[in-house]
């Protein structure tokens, strides 16, 4: 996913943070790339530390369209959830995919969901295309 990033002050965890502006919305996340080149346009991959806990951090989405937003210190990712054969789940987030562990029984395959995660548990890794 091509995004624009801006550097923010260190978070409570002491990790470098950015505000990431995506075609789907914006939020704050941890930056795992070179700090000298953090500001600007990057292709990124998402890593989320934490699993899907249905009814706790994951719920059915009221809209069937992808979104990234910030809400009460959490990053909210809305997308179509696909279950894998090995028991994991993939959230289709626009032209990106985010892999999740399944901590409790998820919704049916291909459901639109919203997953809320603490901002310090969402990491962005830049890559070159």
Beta strands, then each sheet from edge to edge (+ up, - down):
strand 1: 2-8
strand 2: 17-22
strand 3: 25-31
strand 4: 40-48
strand 5: 58-60
strand 6: 67-71
strand 7: 74-83
strand 8: 89-93
strand 9: 96-100
strand 10: 111-118
strand 11: 122-127
sheet 1: 1+ 2- 3+ 11+ 4- 1+
sheet 2: 5+ 10- 7+ 6-
sheet 3: 5+ 10- 7+ 8- 9+
end
